[in-house]
């Protein structure tokens, strides 16, 4: 790499006949239009880190259950991505999944279970609360699109915009994210630039 910041899109534009003057003018306009708060890449990098540390960065991530339960104990269940949000919340709060979680985690019957589901490993009680508060409709499909929107909400809810604006330190943002995503608590946010 020569260290330049010219993207493949920019190279293609130049190769397709955009003059260097037009290119520089377009880049200046894009920079002026940006308020410097967020690039789509930055948000996606945070989300990608969550996927990695939560173990959902593969093709099956949207259907992921604790300890790959979707491939074992719950292999005959409807996949999460084919459920409605309400069905997923009900499953996440079911005694069957709660007891499975206690067994996997070595917790006793009086201990709190952990019932993570999907790409962002949202636990059943959290999903039910998001429905109750009107953040997501119980009848919405719990598909990739909905899970991505919920991931955005959960990340935003932990201070993403404050972090971007400089009103929250990276360390505090990471600590807040760790309250939502156990993988971040254990492995950290890492490099998201």
Number of C-alpha atoms within 10 A of each C-alpha: 4 5 5 6 8 9 9 9 9 14 12 11 15 14 10 9 10 15 12 11 9 13 16 12 12 13 13 12 11 11 11 10 9 11 9 10 12 13 12 7 12 14 17 14 17 19 20 16 21 27 21 16 19 22 20 23 18 11 9 17 22 24 24 26 28 20 15 16 17 19 14 10 12 15 11 9 10 13 19 25 23 15 18 18 25 20 19 26 26 16 20 24 20 14 12 11 23 20 18 21 21 18 13 14 13 11 15 11 11 7 9 12 23 23 24 24 27 26 30 26 27 24 23 24 16 17 24 22 13 19 17 12 10 10 12 19 16 19 12 13 19 27 19 17 12 17 21 17 12 20 18 17 14 19 22 15 14 19 20 24 16 16 18 18 13 11 11 14 14 16 12 13 19 20 17 18 25 19 12 19 24 15 20 22 16 10 14 18 22 12 8 13 9
